[in-house]
Amino acid sequence: MMSLDLPPPIAAYVDANARLDVDAMLEPFAAGAVLRDNGAAFQGHAEIRTLFEEEVVAVRAIFTPDTVRHEGDQVVVEGPANGDFKGSPIRFTYRFTLAGDAIEALEVTA
């Protein structure tokens, strides 16, 4: 896997996702963070945790970013996710909004 220059909170999320470690995946998110996944919004650690448990860990979905770019105040990371789900691997775009060293918002689209 090529090494991307990811901001620390995004790198922490990607590393935790590779281990399917929900607690560590949540850690970089701000307490009131909003995650939008294909149009549905999840706010705060409790809702995001449920999403990760049901949609990521349950199907062993591991996102392997291969490109990163900055668009305005967002960090846009793209790459395939592999797992036990229909159509795997699917290429995803993750749009992160950071506040300090926390993820304030994340929008995921396929």
C-alpha positions, -999 to +999 in steps of 0.1 A: +000+000+000+014+034-009+019+058+019-003+088+016+003+121+035-030+120+055-037+144+083-033+126+117-070+122+125-077+107+090-046+084+093-058+073+127-093+065+113-079+046+083-055+026+105-083+017+130-106+007+101-079-017+088-081-034+122-119-031+123-115-015+158-147+005+164-134+023+195-103+035+177-123+044+145-145+067+167-116+083+185-106+109+159-142+121+155-154+152+174-181+146+200-207+163+178-194+151+144-217+144+116-212+114+092-232+114+060-233+080+043-251+078+009-275+106+021-283+094+056-269+115+084-255+101+117-246+126+144-224+121+175-204+091+187-235+068+195-250+071+161-217+068+143-207+038+164-239+020+153-232+028+117-196+014+120-208-017+138-236-025+113-221-012+080-184-016+084-174-042+110-203-066+102-193-068+066-155-065+073-154-034+050-119-020+049-112+012+031-078+015+015-072+051+003-050+056-027-055+093-034-058+124-013-064+160-023-076+192-006-107+210-019-114+242+000-117+232+037-122+195+030-097+167+027-109+144-001-097+108+001-105+081-024-099+044-027-115+010-027-132-007+002-131-045+003-153-067+024-181-092+026-206-071+008-223-071-027-201-056-054-169-057-033-145-040-039-164-007-043-146+026-048-155+053-023-149+090-019-145+102+017-148+140+022-134+149+056-139+183+073-114+187+101-115+210+132-081+211+149-071+175+153-106+161+151-129+150+123-159+174+124-177+159+094-173+131+070-193+125+038-190+090+022-202+084-014-197+054-037 
